[in-house]
């Protein structure tokens, strides 16, 4: 009996010490508040790795109601970066980004179902994925997975004007300059924010040729055109019913 009591006391003591000192060992033990800053910084790392490519940040997706366990609800955050390329150049972008990501992420590109796919681990069980969405479009995503929802998600994007580069592109295409663009941001490795300012520019067929004089050409396709001026890359996307323009400011260096 004495041995049983001693064992129970020892077990209780070890449990108390472990709860207060050992880090969580599985994703389900790590709340969303731990994962959100990791995910935000991972997006900034992707932007820095893209360098001179055309890209735009996609709106964050914050989903509530997922199941951490059969008895506990949670929430997840997914952030992303879209990279339009010339068809056939998708693998080169994925390989280049994989080489430029931190060594500790273990980034690699493999062929899955006939298409290249990048996988990496940004830490804190935050997964980084890069895949070919369609010919000429690569999408990078950063996902926390379902976590205990101890926090909401406040995007890093304050209100921001269209900016001179986006304004010039809209005027060249004969489109009005909106006063309420959508802004998405992420922290660069050096601390300053990378950001995308996005606007919808109306319907109807449009030639993107008037954008040619505005900067150095990054991508030239009939339905997508991108040019760079300084750290800003402006992307015009006419693939859908609505013409979209986005001006993205990358990381310094």
LUMDREN-986796 format. One record per atom (N, C-alpha, C): residue number from 1; atom name; x, y, z. Coordinates in steps of 0.02 Angstrom, whole numbers. Layout:
// LUMDREN-986796
PT    n  atom       x       y       z
PT  NUM    CA       X       Y       Z
...
This chain:
// LUMDREN-986796
PT    n  atom       x       y       z
PT    1     N      41     -60       0
PT    1    CA       0       0       0
PT    1     C      44      63       0
PT    2     N      97      60      40
PT    2    CA     143     118      43
PT    2     C     174     131     -25
PT    3     N     193      78     -60
PT    3    CA     222      86    -126
PT    3     C     172     117    -175
PT    4     N     107      96    -170
PT    4    CA      55     123    -214
PT    4     C      45     197    -201
PT    5     N      44     217    -137
PT    5    CA      35     287    -119
PT    5     C      94     328    -145
PT    6     N     155     301    -135
PT    6    CA     214     336    -159
PT    6     C     213     345    -234
PT    7     N     194     292    -270
PT    7    CA     189     296    -343
PT    7     C     138     347    -366
PT    8     N      80     350    -332
PT    8    CA      28     399    -349
PT    8     C      53     470    -338
PT    9     N      89     481    -282
PT    9    CA     115     548    -269
PT    9     C     167     567    -322
PT   10     N     211     520    -339
PT   10    CA     262     532    -390
PT   10     C     230     548    -458
PT   11     N     180     509    -476
PT   11    CA     146     520    -540
PT   11     C     112     588    -543
PT   12     N      79     606    -488
PT   12    CA      47     671    -485
PT   12     C      98     727    -491
PT   13     N     155     719    -456
PT   13    CA     207     770    -460
PT   13     C     236     777    -529
PT   14     N     248     721    -563
PT   14    CA     274     723    -631
PT   14     C     224     755    -679
PT   15     N     160     740    -669
PT   15    CA     108     770    -712
PT   15     C     106     845    -702
PT   16     N     109     868    -639
PT   16    CA     108     940    -625
PT   16     C     168     974    -657
PT   17     N     227     944    -652
PT   17    CA     287     973    -681
PT   17     C     284     975    -757
PT   18     N     258     921    -786
PT   18    CA     254     918    -859
PT   18     C     207     970    -888
PT   19     N     149     979    -856
PT   19    CA     101    1028    -880
PT   19     C     130    1098    -881
PT   20     N     172    1113    -832
PT   20    CA     200    1181    -825
PT   20     C     265    1192    -861
PT   21     N     301    1139    -879
PT   21    CA     367    1148    -908
PT   21     C     376    1117    -977
PT   22     N     344    1062    -992
PT   22    CA     353    1030   -1057
PT   22     C     314    1066   -1111
PT   23     N     343    1077   -1169
PT   23    CA     306    1108   -1225
PT   23     C     255    1058   -1252
PT   24     N     200    1083   -1282
PT   24    CA     151    1037   -1313
PT   24     C     185     995   -1367
PT   25     N     165     933   -1372
PT   25    CA     198     887   -1418
PT   25     C     158     872   -1481
PT   26     N      94     891   -1483
PT   26    CA      54     880   -1543
PT   26     C      14     943   -1558
PT   27     N      -7     949   -1621
PT   27    CA     -42    1009   -1642
PT   27     C    -103    1024   -1600
PT   28     N    -140     972   -1580
PT   28    CA    -202     982   -1543
PT   28     C    -191    1014   -1475
PT   29     N    -128    1014   -1450
PT   29    CA    -114    1046   -1386
PT   29     C     -90    1118   -1394
PT   30     N     -82    1141   -1457
PT   30    CA     -55    1208   -1468
PT   30     C    -110    1253   -1494
PT   31     N    -127    1306   -1458
PT   31    CA    -183    1348   -1478
PT   31     C    -169    1390   -1539
PT   32     N    -221    1418   -1567
PT   32    CA    -215    1458   -1628
PT   32     C    -170    1519   -1618
PT   33     N    -170    1547   -1557
PT   33    CA    -129    1606   -1545
PT   33     C     -55    1592   -1556
PT   34     N     -33    1530   -1546
PT   34    CA      37    1513   -1559
PT   34     C      51    1506   -1634
PT   35     N       1    1485   -1672
PT   35    CA      12    1469   -1742
PT   35     C       4    1530   -1788
PT   36     N     -39    1579   -1769
PT   36    CA     -53    1635   -1813
PT   36     C      10    1675   -1831
PT   37     N      51    1696   -1782
PT   37    CA     112    1734   -1802
PT   37     C     160    1693   -1844
PT   38     N     163    1627   -1832
PT   38    CA     206    1584   -1873
PT   38     C     181    1583   -1945
PT   39     N     115    1578   -1953
PT   39    CA      86    1577   -2021
PT   39     C      98    1644   -2056
PT   40     N      88    1699   -2020
PT   40    CA      98    1765   -2050
PT   40     C     171    1774   -2073
PT   41     N     218    1754   -2030
PT   41    CA     288    1760   -2049
PT   41     C     306    1714   -2107
PT   42     N     275    1655   -2109
PT   42    CA     289    1608   -2164
PT   42     C     268    1637   -2231
PT   43     N     213    1674   -2233
PT   43    CA     192    1706   -2295
PT   43     C     244    1758   -2317
PT   44     N     270    1796   -2268
PT   44    CA     322    1844   -2285
PT   44     C     384    1810   -2312
PT   45     N     401    1752   -2285
PT   45    CA     458    1714   -2310
PT   45     C     447    1692   -2382
PT   46     N     386    1671   -2398
PT   46    CA     371    1651   -2467
PT   46     C     378    1710   -2515
PT   47     N     353    1769   -2494
PT   47    CA     359    1828   -2536
PT   47     C     433    1844   -2548
PT   48     N     474    1841   -2495
PT   48    CA     545    1855   -2503
PT   48     C     577    1804   -2550
PT   49     N     556    1742   -2546
PT   49    CA     585    1689   -2588
PT   49     C     565    1697   -2661
PT   50     N     508    1729   -2674
PT   50    CA     485    1737   -2743
PT   50     C     527    1788   -2781
PT   51     N     556    1836   -2746
PT   51    CA     601    1883   -2778
PT   51     C     567    1924   -2832
PT   52     N     589    1917   -2894
PT   52    CA     566    1958   -2949
PT   52     C     504    1931   -2985
PT   53     N     477    1875   -2962
PT   53    CA     417    1847   -2994
PT   53     C     357    1892   -2984
PT   54     N     307    1885   -3026
PT   54    CA     242    1916   -3015
PT   54     C     205    1876   -2961
PT   55     N     171    1910   -2915
PT   55    CA     136    1875   -2862
PT   55     C      84    1922   -2832
PT   56     N      37    1892   -2795
PT   56    CA     -10    1932   -2755
PT   56     C     -32    1891   -2695
PT   57     N     -39    1925   -2638
PT   57    CA     -65    1893   -2578
PT   57     C    -140    1883   -2586
PT   58     N    -164    1825   -2566
PT   58    CA    -236    1811   -2568
PT   58     C    -266    1825   -2500
PT   59     N    -330    1841   -2497
PT   59    CA    -362    1856   -2432
PT   59     C    -356    1797   -2384
PT   60     N    -340    1809   -2321
PT   60    CA    -337    1755   -2271
PT   60     C    -406    1723   -2262
PT   61     N    -406    1658   -2248
PT   61    CA    -468    1622   -2234
PT   61     C    -466    1597   -2162
PT   62     N    -511    1622   -2121
PT   62    CA    -515    1603   -2051
PT   62     C    -580    1564   -2041
PT   63     N    -573    1500   -2026
PT   63    CA    -631    1455   -2022
PT   63     C    -641    1433   -1950
PT   64     N    -702    1442   -1925
PT   64    CA    -720    1418   -1858
PT   64     C    -762    1355   -1865
PT   65     N    -764    1317   -1811
PT   65    CA    -809    1259   -1808
PT   65     C    -778    1194   -1827
PT   66     N    -713    1192   -1843
PT   66    CA    -682    1128   -1857
PT   66     C    -675    1089   -1791
PT   67     N    -658    1025   -1795
PT   67    CA    -654     983   -1736
PT   67     C    -582     968   -1718
PT   68     N    -561     993   -1659
PT   68    CA    -495     976   -1633
PT   68     C    -496     904   -1609
PT   69     N    -549     886   -1572
PT   69    CA    -563     818   -1550
PT   69     C    -637     807   -1560
PT   70     N    -661     746   -1553
PT   70    CA    -734     735   -1561
PT   70     C    -776     777   -1514
PT   71     N    -746     803   -1460
PT   71    CA    -785     841   -1411
PT   71     C    -767     915   -1409
PT   72     N    -718     937   -1448
PT   72    CA    -696    1006   -1443
PT   72     C    -693    1039   -1512
PT   73     N    -725    1099   -1517
PT   73    CA    -721    1138   -1578
PT   73     C    -656    1178   -1581
PT   74     N    -638    1199   -1640
PT   74    CA    -578    1239   -1649
PT   74     C    -586    1287   -1707
PT   75     N    -530    1314   -1729
PT   75    CA    -528    1360   -1786
PT   75     C    -463    1349   -1824
PT   76     N    -462    1370   -1887
PT   76    CA    -402    1363   -1928
PT   76     C    -392    1426   -1969
PT   77     N    -330    1439   -1986
PT   77    CA    -312    1496   -2028
PT   77     C    -273    1470   -2089
PT   78     N    -292    1493   -2148
PT   78    CA    -255    1478   -2209
PT   78     C    -239    1543   -2245
PT   79     N    -176    1552   -2261
PT   79    CA    -154    1611   -2298
PT   79     C    -121    1588   -2362
PT   80     N    -117    1633   -2412
PT   80    CA     -90    1610   -2476
PT   80     C     -58    1664   -2518
PT   81     N     -21    1641   -2569
PT   81    CA      10    1685   -2618
PT   81     C      -1    1653   -2687
PT   82     N     -29    1690   -2733
PT   82    CA     -39    1666   -2802
PT   82     C      18    1693   -2846
PT   83     N      44    1648   -2888
PT   83    CA     100    1666   -2932
PT   83     C      83    1647   -3004
PT   84     N      63    1695   -3046
PT   84    CA      52    1679   -3117
PT   84     C     118    1674   -3154
PT   85     N     123    1625   -3197
PT   85    CA     185    1614   -3235
PT   85     C     167    1596   -3307
PT   86     N     216    1596   -3350
PT   86    CA     205    1571   -3417
PT   86     C     194    1495   -3413
PT   87     N     144    1468   -3448
PT   87    CA     132    1396   -3445
PT   87     C     196    1357   -3460
PT   88     N     210    1308   -3418
PT   88    CA     271    1270   -3424
PT   88     C     324    1292   -3374
PT   89     N     314    1350   -3342
PT   89    CA     364    1375   -3294
PT   89     C     346    1361   -3222
PT   90     N     295    1320   -3209
PT   90    CA     272    1309   -3141
PT   90     C     325    1273   -3098
PT   91     N     355    1221   -3125
PT   91    CA     405    1183   -3086
PT   91     C     465    1226   -3068
PT   92     N     486    1269   -3113
PT   92    CA     543    1312   -3099
PT   92     C     530    1358   -3040
PT   93     N     469    1385   -3036
PT   93    CA     452    1429   -2979
PT   93     C     453    1389   -2914
PT   94     N     423    1330   -2914
PT   94    CA     421    1290   -2853
PT   94     C     491    1270   -2831
PT   95     N     534    1250   -2878
PT   95    CA     602    1231   -2861
PT   95     C     641    1291   -2833
PT   96     N     633    1349   -2864
PT   96    CA     670    1408   -2843
PT   96     C     649    1429   -2772
PT   97     N     584    1428   -2759
PT   97    CA     560    1446   -2692
PT   97     C     585    1396   -2640
PT   98     N     582    1332   -2656
PT   98    CA     605    1280   -2609
PT   98     C     679    1292   -2590
PT   99     N     720    1310   -2639
PT   99    CA     791    1322   -2625
PT   99     C     801    1383   -2580
PT  100     N     757    1432   -2584
PT  100    CA     766    1495   -2548
PT  100     C     734    1495   -2479
PT  101     N     693    1446   -2463
PT  101    CA     662    1443   -2397
PT  101     C     713    1421   -2345
PT  102     N     700    1437   -2281
PT  102    CA     748    1417   -2228
PT  102     C     762    1342   -2229
PT  103     N     824    1324   -2217
PT  103    CA     843    1253   -2218
PT  103     C     803    1212   -2168
PT  104     N     787    1241   -2112
PT  104    CA     749    1205   -2061
PT  104     C     678    1187   -2080
PT  105     N     653    1216   -2133
PT  105    CA     585    1200   -2155
PT  105     C     583    1133   -2192
PT  106     N     639    1108   -2214
PT  106    CA     639    1045   -2251
PT  106     C     600    1048   -2315
PT  107     N     602    1104   -2351
PT  107    CA     562    1112   -2412
PT  107     C     588    1067   -2467
PT  108     N     541    1038   -2504
PT  108    CA     558     996   -2560
PT  108     C     502     994   -2610
PT  109     N     518     979   -2672
PT  109    CA     468     975   -2726
PT  109     C     468     904   -2753
PT  110     N     409     875   -2757
PT  110    CA     402     808   -2785
PT  110     C     344     808   -2835
PT  111     N     342     758   -2877
PT  111    CA     287     752   -2925
PT  111     C     231     710   -2896
PT  112     N     171     739   -2894
PT  112    CA     113     704   -2868
PT  112     C      56     709   -2919
PT  113     N      30     653   -2939
PT  113    CA     -24     649   -2989
PT  113     C      -5     689   -3051
PT  114     N      57     682   -3072
PT  114    CA      80     712   -3133
PT  114     C      98     786   -3129
PT  115     N      93     817   -3069
PT  115    CA     109     887   -3063
PT  115     C     159     897   -3005
PT  116     N     202     948   -3010
PT  116    CA     249     961   -2955
PT  116     C     213     991   -2895
PT  117     N     237     975   -2835
PT  117    CA     208    1001   -2774
PT  117     C     262    1014   -2722
PT  118     N     260    1072   -2692
PT  118    CA     307    1089   -2639
PT  118     C     274    1077   -2571
PT  119     N     313    1049   -2526
PT  119    CA     291    1040   -2457
PT  119     C     347    1063   -2411
PT  120     N     328    1097   -2356
PT  120    CA     377    1120   -2307
PT  120     C     342    1127   -2239
PT  121     N     381    1132   -2186
PT  121    CA     356    1139   -2118
PT  121     C     386    1203   -2089
PT  122     N     344    1253   -2076
PT  122    CA     367    1317   -2050
PT  122     C     375    1317   -1974
PT  123     N     363    1261   -1942
PT  123    CA     367    1258   -1869
PT  123     C     298    1265   -1837
PT  124     N     293    1243   -1773
PT  124    CA     229    1246   -1737
PT  124     C     173    1211   -1775
PT  125     N     192    1159   -1813
PT  125    CA     143    1119   -1852
PT  125     C     106    1162   -1903
PT  126     N     139    1213   -1929
PT  126    CA     111    1255   -1983
PT  126     C     138    1228   -2049
PT  127     N      93    1206   -2092
PT  127    CA     112    1174   -2155
PT  127     C     115    1224   -2212
PT  128     N     166    1218   -2254
PT  128    CA     174    1259   -2314
PT  128     C     166    1214   -2374
PT  129     N     126    1236   -2422
PT  129    CA     111    1195   -2480
PT  129     C     115    1238   -2542
PT  130     N     142    1212   -2596
PT  130    CA     142    1247   -2660
PT  130     C     120    1199   -2714
PT  131     N      71    1219   -2753
PT  131    CA      45    1173   -2805
PT  131     C      24    1212   -2866
PT  132     N      17    1175   -2921
PT  132    CA      -7    1204   -2984
PT  132     C     -83    1200   -2983
PT  133     N    -115    1259   -2981
PT  133    CA    -189    1261   -2980
PT  133     C    -216    1248   -3050
PT  134     N    -185    1280   -3098
PT  134    CA    -202    1270   -3168
PT  134     C    -141    1289   -3209
PT  135     N    -140    1273   -3272
PT  135    CA     -82    1290   -3313
PT  135     C     -68    1365   -3308
PT  136     N      -8    1383   -3286
PT  136    CA      10    1454   -3282
PT  136     C      -6    1486   -3215
PT  137     N     -28    1448   -3165
PT  137    CA     -42    1478   -3099
PT  137     C     -20    1431   -3044
PT  138     N      27    1455   -3003
PT  138    CA      51    1419   -2944
PT  138     C      22    1452   -2882
PT  139     N      -1    1412   -2835
PT  139    CA     -30    1438   -2773
PT  139     C       8    1410   -2713
PT  140     N      35    1454   -2673
PT  140    CA      66    1435   -2610
PT  140     C      16    1448   -2554
PT  141     N      11    1400   -2508
PT  141    CA     -33    1409   -2451
PT  141     C       3    1393   -2387
PT  142     N     -16    1427   -2334
PT  142    CA      11    1416   -2267
PT  142     C     -49    1402   -2222
PT  143     N     -50    1345   -2189
PT  143    CA    -109    1323   -2152
PT  143     C     -91    1303   -2081
PT  144     N    -130    1326   -2033
PT  144    CA    -119    1307   -1964
PT  144     C    -151    1241   -1947
PT  145     N    -200    1219   -1986
PT  145    CA    -239    1161   -1966
PT  145     C    -285    1180   -1908
PT  146     N    -328    1135   -1887
PT  146    CA    -376    1149   -1835
PT  146     C    -341    1153   -1767
PT  147     N    -354    1208   -1730
PT  147    CA    -322    1219   -1665
PT  147     C    -375    1241   -1614
PT  148     N    -359    1233   -1550
PT  148    CA    -403    1265   -1499
PT  148     C    -407    1340   -1512
PT  149     N    -467    1366   -1517
PT  149    CA    -477    1436   -1539
PT  149     C    -474    1482   -1479
PT  150     N    -413    1500   -1459
PT  150    CA    -406    1546   -1402
PT  150     C    -400    1618   -1425
PT  151     N    -404    1631   -1491
PT  151    CA    -399    1698   -1517
PT  151     C    -436    1701   -1583
PT  152     N    -453    1762   -1604
PT  152    CA    -480    1772   -1671
PT  152     C    -422    1786   -1718
PT  153     N    -437    1816   -1775
PT  153    CA    -384    1833   -1822
PT  153     C    -394    1904   -1846
PT  154     N    -345    1946   -1832
PT  154    CA    -346    2014   -1857
PT  154     C    -293    2019   -1911
PT  155     N    -313    2033   -1972
PT  155    CA    -265    2038   -2027
PT  155     C    -217    2096   -2015
PT  156     N    -159    2093   -2046
PT  156    CA    -109    2145   -2038
PT  156     C    -120    2203   -2085
PT  157     N    -177    2205   -2120
PT  157    CA    -186    2254   -2173
PT  157     C    -225    2314   -2150
PT  158     N    -192    2371   -2138
PT  158    CA    -229    2432   -2125
PT  158     C    -258    2460   -2189
PT  159     N    -300    2511   -2184
PT  159    CA    -326    2542   -2244
PT  159     C    -269    2572   -2284
PT  160     N    -273    2567   -2350
PT  160    CA    -218    2590   -2392
PT  160     C    -246    2613   -2458
PT  161     N    -219    2668   -2485
PT  161    CA    -242    2694   -2548
PT  161     C    -216    2650   -2605
PT  162     N    -243    2662   -2665
PT  162    CA    -224    2622   -2722
PT  162     C    -150    2629   -2738
PT  163     N    -121    2686   -2727
PT  163    CA     -50    2696   -2741
PT  163     C     -38    2717   -2813
PT  164     N      19    2750   -2827
PT  164    CA      30    2777   -2895
PT  164     C      36    2724   -2949
PT  165     N      66    2667   -2933
PT  165    CA      75    2615   -2985
PT  165     C       7    2586   -3007
PT  166     N     -35    2570   -2958
PT  166    CA    -101    2543   -2975
PT  166     C    -145    2596   -3007
PT  167     N    -140    2657   -2984
PT  167    CA    -179    2712   -3013
PT  167     C    -160    2722   -3087
PT  168     N     -95    2720   -3101
PT  168    CA     -72    2728   -3170
PT  168     C     -98    2672   -3215
PT  169     N     -98    2611   -3189
PT  169    CA    -123    2554   -3228
PT  169     C    -197    2561   -3242
PT  170     N    -236    2580   -3193
PT  170    CA    -308    2588   -3203
PT  170     C    -322    2642   -3254
PT  171     N    -287    2697   -3250
PT  171    CA    -299    2751   -3297
PT  171     C    -278    2731   -3368
PT  172     N    -223    2693   -3374
PT  172    CA    -202    2671   -3440
PT  172     C    -254    2626   -3473
PT  173     N    -290    2589   -3432
PT  173    CA    -343    2544   -3458
PT  173     C    -410    2579   -3462
PT  174     N    -413    2643   -3444
PT  174    CA    -476    2681   -3448
PT  174     C    -526    2661   -3394
PT  175     N    -501    2640   -3336
PT  175    CA    -544    2619   -3282
PT  175     C    -540    2668   -3224
PT  176     N    -595    2678   -3187
PT  176    CA    -593    2725   -3130
PT  176     C    -550    2698   -3073
PT  177     N    -526    2743   -3031
PT  177    CA    -485    2724   -2973
PT  177     C    -530    2721   -2912
PT  178     N    -541    2661   -2883
PT  178    CA    -585    2656   -2825
PT  178     C    -553    2684   -2763
PT  179     N    -595    2704   -2716
PT  179    CA    -570    2733   -2653
PT  179     C    -565    2681   -2598
PT  180     N    -587    2620   -2609
PT  180    CA    -588    2570   -2556
PT  180     C    -558    2503   -2580
PT  181     N    -494    2502   -2598
PT  181    CA    -465    2439   -2621
PT  181     C    -459    2389   -2563
PT  182     N    -453    2326   -2581
PT  182    CA    -440    2273   -2532
PT  182     C    -365    2267   -2521
PT  183     N    -345    2262   -2458
PT  183    CA    -273    2259   -2442
PT  183     C    -260    2197   -2400
PT  184     N    -207    2161   -2417
PT  184    CA    -184    2103   -2378
PT  184     C    -109    2113   -2366
PT  185     N     -86    2098   -2305
PT  185    CA     -15    2110   -2288
PT  185     C      13    2050   -2250
PT  186     N      80    2046   -2249
PT  186    CA     115    1995   -2211
PT  186     C     184    2022   -2194
PT  187     N     212    2003   -2136
PT  187    CA     278    2030   -2117
PT  187     C     335    1998   -2155
PT  188     N     379    2039   -2183
PT  188    CA     439    2015   -2216
PT  188     C     489    1991   -2163
PT  189     N     538    1951   -2182
PT  189    CA     590    1929   -2134
PT  189     C     626    1987   -2101
PT  190     N     631    2044   -2136
PT  190    CA     665    2102   -2108
PT  190     C     620    2146   -2066
PT  191     N     555    2129   -2062
PT  191    CA     510    2165   -2018
PT  191     C     458    2208   -2052
PT  192     N     475    2240   -2108
PT  192    CA     427    2283   -2142
PT  192     C     374    2239   -2176
PT  193     N     315    2266   -2189
PT  193    CA     263    2224   -2219
PT  193     C     268    2219   -2295
PT  194     N     255    2159   -2321
PT  194    CA     239    2150   -2391
PT  194     C     163    2158   -2397
PT  195     N     139    2183   -2452
PT  195    CA      66    2193   -2456
PT  195     C      43    2189   -2529
PT  196     N     -21    2173   -2535
PT  196    CA     -55    2174   -2600
PT  196     C    -116    2219   -2594
PT  197     N    -121    2266   -2639
PT  197    CA    -180    2309   -2644
PT  197     C    -218    2287   -2706
PT  198     N    -280    2266   -2698
PT  198    CA    -318    2235   -2752
PT  198     C    -382    2274   -2766
PT  199     N    -400    2280   -2830
PT  199    CA    -462    2313   -2849
PT  199     C    -496    2274   -2904
PT  200     N    -562    2278   -2906
PT  200    CA    -600    2253   -2963
PT  200     C    -610    2312   -3010
PT  201     N    -598    2301   -3075
PT  201    CA    -596    2357   -3123
PT  201     C    -649    2352   -3177
PT  202     N    -705    2319   -3162
PT  202    CA    -760    2317   -3209
PT  202     C    -759    2257   -3255
PT  203     N    -812    2250   -3293
PT  203    CA    -821    2193   -3336
PT  203     C    -805    2211   -3408
PT  204     N    -812    2161   -3451
PT  204    CA    -804    2173   -3522
PT  204     C    -735    2155   -3546
PT  205     N    -727    2137   -3609
PT  205    CA    -660    2122   -3636
PT  205     C    -615    2183   -3635
PT  206     N    -552    2171   -3625
PT  206    CA    -505    2227   -3621
PT  206     C    -437    2204   -3647
PT  207     N    -404    2248   -3683
PT  207    CA    -335    2235   -3704
PT  207     C    -289    2261   -3649
PT  208     N    -239    2220   -3631
PT  208    CA    -192    2239   -3579
PT  208     C    -130    2273   -3608
PT  209     N    -129    2284   -3674
PT  209    CA     -72    2314   -3708
PT  209     C     -54    2384   -3682
PT  210     N    -103    2426   -3661
PT  210    CA     -84    2492   -3636
PT  210     C     -40    2492   -3574
PT  211     N     -32    2434   -3542
PT  211    CA       9    2431   -3482
PT  211     C      84    2426   -3499
PT  212     N     101    2411   -3561
PT  212    CA     170    2398   -3580
PT  212     C     218    2455   -3563
PT  213     N     199    2519   -3572
PT  213    CA     248    2572   -3559
PT  213     C     259    2588   -3485
PT  214     N     222    2556   -3441
PT  214    CA     221    2577   -3371
PT  214     C     277    2548   -3328
PT  215     N     312    2497   -3352
PT  215    CA     365    2467   -3312
PT  215     C     397    2408   -3347
PT  216     N     443    2377   -3312
PT  216    CA     478    2318   -3340
PT  216     C     430    2258   -3342
PT  217     N     426    2226   -3399
PT  217    CA     379    2170   -3407
PT  217     C     403    2110   -3364
PT  218     N     356    2082   -3325
PT  218    CA     369    2022   -3286
PT  218     C     332    1962   -3316
PT  219     N     271    1975   -3340
PT  219    CA     230    1922   -3370
PT  219     C     189    1953   -3426
PT  220     N     188    1921   -3484
PT  220    CA     152    1948   -3541
PT  220     C     112    1892   -3573
PT  221     N      47    1890   -3555
PT  221    CA       0    1842   -3584
PT  221     C     -62    1880   -3604
PT  222     N    -102    1855   -3651
PT  222    CA    -162    1892   -3672
PT  222     C    -210    1904   -3614
PT  223     N    -214    1857   -3566
PT  223    CA    -262    1864   -3511
PT  223     C    -231    1886   -3445
PT  224     N    -164    1887   -3442
PT  224    CA    -129    1911   -3381
PT  224     C     -67    1949   -3402
PT  225     N     -58    2007   -3370
PT  225    CA       1    2048   -3385
PT  225     C      27    2076   -3319
PT  226     N      92    2075   -3310
PT  226    CA     122    2102   -3250
PT  226     C     183    2143   -3268
PT  227     N     192    2199   -3234
PT  227    CA     252    2240   -3242
PT  227     C     277    2261   -3174
PT  228     N     341    2276   -3171
PT  228    CA     373    2295   -3109
PT  228     C     401    2366   -3114
PT  229     N     392    2403   -3059
PT  229    CA     424    2468   -3052
PT  229     C     449    2473   -2981
PT  230     N     515    2472   -2972
PT  230    CA     543    2470   -2905
PT  230     C     526    2404   -2871
PT  231     N     501    2408   -2809
PT  231    CA     481    2349   -2771
PT  231     C     409    2329   -2784
PT  232     N     374    2365   -2826
PT  232    CA     303    2353   -2838
PT  232     C     292    2316   -2903
PT  233     N     254    2262   -2901
PT  233    CA     235    2226   -2962
PT  233     C     160    2233   -2969
PT  234     N     138    2256   -3027
PT  234    CA      66    2265   -3041
PT  234     C      44    2208   -3087
PT  235     N      -8    2174   -3066
PT  235    CA     -35    2117   -3104
PT  235     C    -106    2132   -3126
PT  236     N    -118    2126   -3191
PT  236    CA    -185    2132   -3219
PT  236     C    -209    2063   -3239
PT  237     N    -268    2044   -3215
PT  237    CA    -294    1977   -3226
PT  237     C    -362    1983   -3261
PT  238     N    -365    1961   -3323
PT  238    CA    -427    1964   -3362
PT  238     C    -454    1894   -3376
PT  239     N    -438    1846   -3332
PT  239    CA    -459    1777   -3344
PT  239     C    -532    1764   -3327
PT  240     N    -562    1806   -3285
PT  240    CA    -631    1796   -3265
PT  240     C    -678    1847   -3296
PT  241     N    -739    1849   -3270
PT  241    CA    -788    1897   -3295
PT  241     C    -769    1968   -3275
PT  242     N    -733    1975   -3219
PT  242    CA    -714    2040   -3192
PT  242     C    -639    2051   -3200
PT  243     N    -620    2107   -3229
PT  243    CA    -550    2126   -3232
PT  243     C    -525    2143   -3162
PT  244     N    -470    2112   -3142
PT  244    CA    -441    2126   -3075
PT  244     C    -371    2153   -3084
PT  245     N    -354    2201   -3043
PT  245    CA    -286    2228   -3041
PT  245     C    -260    2225   -2970
PT  246     N    -197    2208   -2963
PT  246    CA    -166    2204   -2896
PT  246     C     -96    2233   -2899
PT  247     N     -80    2275   -2850
PT  247    CA     -12    2302   -2844
PT  247     C      18    2273   -2780
PT  248     N      73    2236   -2787
PT  248    CA     104    2202   -2731
PT  248     C     174    2230   -2718
PT  249     N     185    2249   -2655
PT  249    CA     250    2276   -2635
PT  249     C     287    2222   -2598
PT  250     N     345    2201   -2624
PT  250    CA     381    2145   -2595
PT  250     C     428    2165   -2540
PT  251     N     469    2118   -2519
PT  251    CA     516    2127   -2465
PT  251     C     580    2159   -2491
PT  252     N     612    2200   -2451
PT  252    CA     674    2232   -2471
PT  252     C     731    2182   -2472
PT  253     N     778    2194   -2516
PT  253    CA     837    2152   -2518
PT  253     C     834    2094   -2563
